[in-house]
Amino acid sequence: MVEKSVKIEIPLDDIDTRKFLGVNDSTLKFLRNHTGANIWVEDETLLAQGSEVQIKLLKKLVRVLKGILAARGFISEEDIREVATIRNSDSVKGTKNEVFIDVPKRRIYARTSHQEEYIRAVRDYDIVIGIGPAGTGKTYLAVALAIEFLLHGKVEKIILTRPAVEAGESLGFLPGDLEEKINPYLTPLYDALHSMMGYDKVKALVERRMLEIAPLAYMRGRTFHDAFVILDEAQNTKPVQMKMFLTRLGLRSKLVLTGDITQIDLPDEGHSGLVEIQKVLKEVRGIKFVYFGKEDVIRHRLVKEIVEAYERYQSEKNKKME
């Protein structure tokens, strides 16, 4: 059945139309290519004709882009690349009140319903555990929310930690000071920080001790007050390490744990702290679990296909073992 063609008008008179359309109509060309709809401009109005699916996606994209332009006064190529991850699917819900995070270099929008749930959970709960495959935005969004909390004065510092499994959490034999020893394991967190704030601002936060590197092995005995603490790669924590980490929570603080239980690097996969807490803490009020799936993967389309391929392989492997 061929979907009926729909024609709509989207007024652009509440924004700078030239800035919205971009240099050489780059934004307009993006909207045409990404939606497949026939789109043109007349008298500060965006006119479009296409299927209901194409028009629905177009409305969402325009709403997001107008929000970016209103917030920062321009739409960058990087903004376009991020907005290009939005597509029509059951996991993407077009709402008038988009869920987003404001960081210095951009406004970051939730791309899927699970990302929306995750962002809301971090804002509402003191402990949030995000579980799912790579590319679903678990760590990236956690870092963005940490920046938001810091810049709005809701916390006094950001603490990033990650188990150094390859080093067996015995970092003493590695060369350099503590930061140099743990940096290789925190690169993904720093990449996210630099993309949102820039290298100089991140460096300034480190120098003012508002951004701290805290290896999981060195957190015992500490209590974190007024802090936003992120534990990345939580699937590689042992149960005793997980208990230790969770009990560091102090006043006016947030703990966000992210991990993928299909990528456990521990010698005994059955002894992952992230696996265990799903059973131990499932009834504890004030703690929120958010689960991501392959439908939430925002990276290159091949990443989603890779995740699906591994799922099929594991399923077939399990059947053979039965």
ABEGO torsion letter per residue (X at the ends): XBBBBBBBBBBAAABBAAAAAEBGGAAAAAAAAAAGBBBBBBGGBBBBBEBAAAAAAAAAAAAAAAAAAAAAGBBBAAAAAAAAABBBBAABBBBABBBBBBBAABBBBBABAAAAAAAAAAAABABBBBBEBBGAGAAAAAAAAAAAAAAAGABABBBBBBBBAAAGGBAAABBEBAAAAAAAAAAAAAAAAAAAAEAAAAAAAAAAGABBBBBAAAABGBBBBGBBBBBBGAAABBAAAAAAAAAABBBGBBBBBBBBAABBABABAAABAAAAAAAAAAABBGBBBBBBBAAABABBAAAAAAAAAAAAAAAAAAAAAX
